Amino acid sequence: MQNGYTDIKSAGAEELIAISSDSSFGLRNLLNNNNLGITYLLLSDEDTLTIGDYNVAEQHGNPNHARPATYIIDENGKIAWKDLGARFGHRTSSDQIITALNELESL
């Protein structure tokens, strides 16, 4: 996501936020020890409340982990677009997000 962050913002996204079930301590360690250069918001959902609210808990595996999911939330707080991964490792590409933003803009 970081590679396409500027392009996603240029396509009209207000912000990009990633949410993980890892603890905030675990996320800090990941960021500090792997030199990822992430500049977008990376939040911890250690209690899996957001994972539950969006119904994206892993279906075949650890229910405390989220399956990959990407959402575009509109200015009214409604889900305008989503891409739900069926398996670990699925990632929505920056190009898919930009295409979705452009299509939503044209509506």
KABELCOR-V759276 format. One record per residue. N is the residue number from 1. RES is the residue in one small letter. SS is DSSP state (H for helix, E for strand, C for the rest). OMEGA is omega in whole degrees, 0 to 359 (NA if undefined). Layout:
n=N res=RES ss=SS omega=OMEGA
n=N res=RES ss=SS omega=OMEGA
//
This chain:
n=1 res=m ss=C omega=184
n=2 res=q ss=H omega=181
n=3 res=n ss=H omega=181
n=4 res=g ss=H omega=186
n=5 res=y ss=H omega=181
n=6 res=t ss=H omega=180
n=7 res=d ss=H omega=178
n=8 res=i ss=H omega=178
n=9 res=k ss=H omega=179
n=10 res=s ss=H omega=180
n=11 res=a ss=C omega=175
n=12 res=g ss=C omega=179
n=13 res=a ss=C omega=176
n=14 res=e ss=C omega=180
n=15 res=e ss=C omega=174
n=16 res=l ss=C omega=181
n=17 res=i ss=E omega=175
n=18 res=a ss=E omega=180
n=19 res=i ss=E omega=182
n=20 res=s ss=E omega=175
n=21 res=s ss=C omega=175
n=22 res=d ss=C omega=176
n=23 res=s ss=C omega=178
n=24 res=s ss=H omega=176
n=25 res=f ss=H omega=179
n=26 res=g ss=H omega=179
n=27 res=l ss=H omega=178
n=28 res=r ss=H omega=178
n=29 res=n ss=H omega=179
n=30 res=l ss=H omega=182
n=31 res=l ss=H omega=183
n=32 res=n ss=H omega=186
n=33 res=n ss=H omega=184
n=34 res=n ss=H omega=175
n=35 res=n ss=C omega=185
n=36 res=l ss=C omega=178
n=37 res=g ss=C omega=182
n=38 res=i ss=C omega=180
n=39 res=t ss=C omega=176
n=40 res=y ss=C omega=182
n=41 res=l ss=E omega=177
n=42 res=l ss=E omega=187
n=43 res=l ss=E omega=178
n=44 res=s ss=E omega=173
n=45 res=d ss=C omega=185
n=46 res=e ss=C omega=179
n=47 res=d ss=C omega=178
n=48 res=t ss=C omega=179
n=49 res=l ss=H omega=179
n=50 res=t ss=H omega=177
n=51 res=i ss=H omega=177
n=52 res=g ss=H omega=180
n=53 res=d ss=H omega=181
n=54 res=y ss=C omega=176
n=55 res=n ss=C omega=181
n=56 res=v ss=C omega=176
n=57 res=a ss=E omega=177
n=58 res=e ss=C omega=181
n=59 res=q ss=C omega=181
n=60 res=h ss=C omega=182
n=61 res=g ss=C omega=183
n=62 res=n ss=C omega=181
n=63 res=p ss=C omega=176
n=64 res=n ss=C omega=176
n=65 res=h ss=C omega=177
n=66 res=a ss=E omega=169
n=67 res=r ss=C omega=182
n=68 res=p ss=C omega=180
n=69 res=a ss=E omega=177
n=70 res=t ss=E omega=180
n=71 res=y ss=E omega=166
n=72 res=i ss=E omega=180
n=73 res=i ss=E omega=181
n=74 res=d ss=C omega=184
n=75 res=e ss=C omega=177
n=76 res=n ss=C omega=179
n=77 res=g ss=C omega=180
n=78 res=k ss=C omega=176
n=79 res=i ss=E omega=180
n=80 res=a ss=E omega=182
n=81 res=w ss=E omega=176
n=82 res=k ss=E omega=174
n=83 res=d ss=E omega=182
n=84 res=l ss=E omega=178
n=85 res=g ss=C omega=180
n=86 res=a ss=C omega=186
n=87 res=r ss=C omega=175
n=88 res=f ss=C omega=178
n=89 res=g ss=C omega=176
n=90 res=h ss=C omega=176
n=91 res=r ss=C omega=174
n=92 res=t ss=C omega=181
n=93 res=s ss=C omega=175
n=94 res=s ss=H omega=179
n=95 res=d ss=H omega=178
n=96 res=q ss=H omega=180
n=97 res=i ss=H omega=180
n=98 res=i ss=H omega=177
n=99 res=t ss=H omega=179
n=100 res=a ss=H omega=179
n=101 res=l ss=H omega=178
n=102 res=n ss=H omega=178
n=103 res=e ss=H omega=178
n=104 res=l ss=H omega=179
n=105 res=e ss=H omega=183
n=106 res=s ss=C omega=180
n=107 res=l ss=C omega=NA
//
